Amino acid sequence: MQPFLIQSGTLALHGLTFGEGDEIVIGLHGWLDNCHSFIPMLKNTQLEGKWYCLDFPGHGHSDWRSGDAHYYFVDYIDDIYNFITKITDKKVHLVGHSMGAMAAGLFASCFAEKVKSVTMIEGFGVITTPSNDVVQQLRQAILNRRRTNKKAPRSYESKQTIYQARALMSDLPIDLIALLMDRNIAQSGGKWVLTTDPKLKNHSGFRFDEQQCIAIINEINVPCQLILGTVGYPFVRDNINDYSRYYKDLTVTELEGGHHCHMQNPVKCLQQIQGFMLQNGAC
């Protein structure tokens, strides 16, 4: 496990690498997580190829977007493109969790020439908004930004307080929450603060609608697999019902665990990912 830093435009993107080899795997974490999401799967393990697990902008150790910028989902596709072109000119395997899974699918739709395979963990399609709600979506996003901008940064007496707060919104045990959150927090003035950009919690100003989601999936021309947790998020299964028939090459597997099944069931999840890679272009 080695840290890396890649300059992508004006942003410094940080992360961790695991393994060695000719195959390149890009690990893309979920919303408000970071590259530590992949440590349980990848540490002390024989890997097929070299993994680059990235902190998206605003997360982990990576730079925040500028003060006048916001976090649009589509901009993560640009981040992934810049990152891949910095590290290799070969096709890569994409492995994404939750938001990272949706970003991996959209990237493969736009840039299939750079992708060998896509593994989506507890994330499928994209989050959509009905066309008739687009004005309300934008209105709510702008009003939410005003409220967020007025909030003072919050500090905590201990790391354990932050862990407990995350536990209220997570299916993970405290040890795995600590693994994730230790990369998203720092000590300041004797207290602890979150280092994730507060603007990540702003409402989305734009989302695709259902027909646009279908159009995105129709353009994915690389093998895809979806890994589900047995007690994962219901919206992922809803998206399977709505969109799975539009994929040209899709395998669906269920593993014991919740939304973070790759952390809760890391050995079996990695076996599934590497087996799929071997079937689709890995040496």
C-alpha positions in Angstrom: 0.0 0.0 0.0 1.6 3.3 -1.2 0.2 6.8 -1.3 0.2 8.8 -4.5 -0.5 12.3 -5.7 -1.6 13.2 -9.2 -2.1 16.8 -10.3 -5.3 17.1 -12.3 -5.6 20.6 -13.7 -5.6 22.8 -10.6 -6.5 20.0 -8.2 -4.2 17.7 -6.4 -5.8 14.2 -6.3 -4.5 11.8 -3.6 -5.0 8.1 -3.1 -3.4 4.7 -2.5 -2.0 2.1 -4.7 -2.0 -1.6 -4.1 -0.3 -4.5 -5.9 1.8 -4.6 -9.1 1.4 -5.8 -12.6 0.4 -4.8 -16.2 -3.3 -4.6 -15.5 -4.5 -1.3 -14.2 -7.6 -1.1 -11.9 -9.1 2.2 -10.8 -11.0 2.1 -7.5 -13.7 4.8 -7.1 -15.3 5.3 -3.7 -18.8 6.4 -2.7 -20.2 9.7 -1.6 -18.5 11.1 1.6 -16.2 8.1 1.7 -12.6 7.9 0.5 -10.0 5.5 -0.8 -9.8 3.7 2.6 -13.1 2.1 1.4 -10.9 -0.4 -0.5 -8.4 -1.3 2.2 -10.2 -4.3 3.6 -10.3 -5.9 0.2 -6.8 -5.1 -1.0 -4.4 -5.1 2.0 -2.1 -8.1 2.4 -3.6 -9.8 -0.7 -2.3 -11.2 -3.9 -3.8 -8.9 -6.6 -4.2 -9.2 -10.3 -2.6 -6.0 -11.5 -2.0 -2.6 -9.9 -4.9 -0.8 -8.2 -5.1 3.0 -8.0 -7.7 3.9 -5.3 -8.6 7.6 -5.7 -9.9 10.2 -3.3 -12.5 12.2 -5.4 -12.2 16.0 -5.1 -13.6 17.2 -1.8 -13.0 13.8 -0.1 -10.2 12.3 1.8 -6.9 14.0 1.2 -7.7 15.4 -2.3 -8.2 19.1 -2.9 -11.6 20.8 -2.6 -13.0 22.4 -5.7 -12.6 26.2 -5.7 -14.8 28.4 -3.5 -17.2 29.4 -6.3 -17.5 25.8 -7.6 -20.0 23.1 -6.7 -20.0 19.3 -6.9 -21.8 18.1 -10.0 -21.9 14.4 -10.6 -20.8 14.8 -14.2 -17.6 16.6 -13.2 -16.4 13.4 -11.6 -16.2 11.9 -15.1 -13.8 14.7 -16.0 -11.8 13.9 -12.9 -11.6 10.2 -13.8 -10.6 11.0 -17.4 -7.8 13.4 -16.3 -6.6 10.8 -13.8 -6.5 7.9 -16.2 -4.7 9.8 -18.9 -2.1 10.9 -16.3 -1.2 7.4 -15.2 -1.6 5.2 -18.3 -2.4 5.0 -22.0 -3.8 1.5 -21.7 -7.4 0.4 -21.1 -8.3 0.0 -17.4 -10.7 -1.9 -15.2 -13.1 0.3 -13.2 -14.3 -0.8 -9.8 -16.7 1.6 -8.1 -18.8 1.6 -5.0 -22.1 3.5 -4.7 -21.6 7.0 -6.3 -18.3 5.6 -7.6 -20.1 2.8 -9.3 -22.5 5.2 -11.1 -19.5 7.3 -12.1 -17.7 4.2 -13.5 -20.8 3.3 -15.6 -21.1 6.8 -17.0 -17.4 7.0 -17.7 -17.6 3.7 -19.6 -20.5 5.1 -21.6 -18.5 8.1 -22.7 -15.0 6.5 -23.0 -15.4 2.8 -23.8 -12.0 3.0 -25.6 -10.3 3.4 -22.2 -12.2 0.7 -20.3 -11.8 -3.2 -20.2 -14.5 -3.9 -17.7 -16.7 -2.2 -15.1 -17.5 -3.6 -11.6 -20.3 -1.7 -9.8 -20.7 -2.4 -6.1 -24.1 -1.3 -4.7 -24.5 1.4 -7.3 -26.4 1.1 -10.7 -27.4 3.5 -13.4 -27.6 7.1 -12.1 -29.8 8.9 -9.7 -32.6 10.5 -11.7 -35.1 13.2 -11.4 -38.4 13.3 -13.5 -38.3 15.9 -16.3 -41.2 17.7 -14.8 -39.3 18.3 -11.5 -36.2 19.9 -13.1 -37.1 23.4 -12.1 -37.9 22.4 -8.5 -34.6 20.5 -8.3 -32.6 23.6 -9.3 -34.6 25.9 -7.0 -34.1 23.6 -4.0 -30.4 23.3 -4.8 -29.8 27.0 -4.9 -31.7 27.6 -1.7 -29.9 24.8 0.0 -26.5 26.4 -1.0 -27.5 29.6 0.7 -28.3 27.8 4.0 -25.1 25.7 3.8 -23.0 28.8 3.2 -24.2 30.4 6.5 -23.3 27.4 8.6 -20.1 27.6 10.7 -17.8 24.7 10.5 -18.5 22.1 13.3 -15.9 20.8 15.6 -15.9 17.7 17.7 -14.4 16.8 21.1 -13.1 13.4 19.9 -12.7 11.2 17.0 -15.1 8.8 18.7 -17.9 11.4 18.5 -17.5 11.5 14.8 -17.5 7.8 14.5 -20.7 7.6 16.5 -22.3 10.3 14.3 -21.4 8.3 11.1 -22.7 5.1 12.8 -26.2 6.6 13.0 -26.3 6.7 9.1 -24.3 3.5 8.3 -24.5 -0.2 8.4 -20.8 -0.5 9.3 -19.3 -1.6 12.6 -17.3 1.0 14.5 -13.9 -0.4 13.4 -14.7 0.0 9.7 -16.2 3.4 10.3 -13.0 4.4 12.0 -11.0 3.2 9.0 -13.1 5.4 6.7 -13.4 8.5 8.8 -9.7 8.6 9.9 -9.0 9.8 6.3 -11.8 12.4 6.4 -10.9 14.1 9.7 -8.1 16.2 11.2 -7.2 17.7 14.6 -7.5 21.5 14.8 -7.2 23.6 18.0 -7.5 20.6 20.3 -10.7 19.4 18.6 -11.5 17.3 15.6 -13.0 18.6 12.3 -14.1 17.0 9.1 -11.8 17.6 6.1 -14.5 16.8 3.5 -15.8 19.8 1.7 -19.1 20.9 3.3 -20.5 21.7 -0.2 -20.6 17.9 -0.9 -23.8 17.9 1.1 -25.5 20.5 -1.1 -28.5 19.3 -3.1 -27.7 18.5 -6.7 -28.6 21.3 -9.1 -29.0 18.9 -12.0 -29.8 15.2 -12.5 -30.5 13.1 -15.5 -34.0 12.0 -16.2 -35.1 8.4 -16.9 -34.7 8.5 -20.7 -31.2 10.1 -20.4 -30.3 7.3 -18.0 -31.4 4.7 -20.5 -29.4 6.5 -23.2 -26.3 6.4 -21.1 -26.6 2.7 -20.5 -27.3 2.0 -24.2 -23.8 3.4 -24.9 -22.0 1.1 -22.5 -20.2 -1.4 -24.8 -17.9 -3.1 -22.2 -18.6 -6.0 -19.9 -20.2 -4.9 -16.6 -21.0 -6.7 -13.3 -23.0 -5.6 -10.4 -22.3 -6.8 -6.9 -25.2 -6.4 -4.4 -25.2 -6.7 -0.6 -27.9 -9.0 0.7 -29.1 -6.1 2.8 -28.0 -3.2 0.6 -29.8 0.0 -0.3 -33.3 -0.5 -1.8 -32.7 2.1 -4.5 -30.1 -0.1 -6.1 -32.5 -2.9 -6.5 -35.1 -0.5 -7.8 -32.7 0.6 -10.5 -32.1 -3.0 -11.5 -35.8 -3.4 -12.1 -35.9 -0.2 -14.1 -32.6 -0.4 -16.1 -30.9 -3.8 -16.2 -32.5 -4.8 -19.5 -30.7 -2.0 -21.3 -27.2 -3.3 -20.5 -25.6 -5.3 -23.3 -23.4 -7.4 -21.1 -24.3 -7.5 -17.4 -23.7 -10.0 -14.6 -25.4 -9.6 -11.2 -24.0 -11.2 -8.1 -25.2 -11.0 -4.5 -22.8 -11.2 -1.5 -23.5 -11.3 2.2 -23.4 -7.7 3.6 -24.9 -4.3 3.4 -24.3 -1.2 1.2 -20.6 -1.5 2.0 -20.4 -5.2 1.3 -16.9 -4.8 -0.1 -15.7 -3.8 3.3 -17.9 -6.3 5.3 -17.2 -9.2 3.0 -13.9 -8.3 1.4 -12.4 -11.7 0.5 -15.4 -12.9 -1.5 -15.9 -9.5 -3.0 -12.3 -9.4 -4.3 -12.6 -12.9 -5.6 -15.7 -11.9 -7.6 -14.0 -8.8 -9.0 -10.7 -10.5 -10.0 -12.6 -13.4 -11.5 -14.5 -11.0 -13.6 -11.3 -9.2 -14.6 -9.7 -12.5 -15.7 -12.7 -13.2 -17.9 -12.5 -9.7 -19.5 -8.9 -9.0 -20.6 -6.7 -9.4 -17.5 -3.5 -11.4 -18.1 
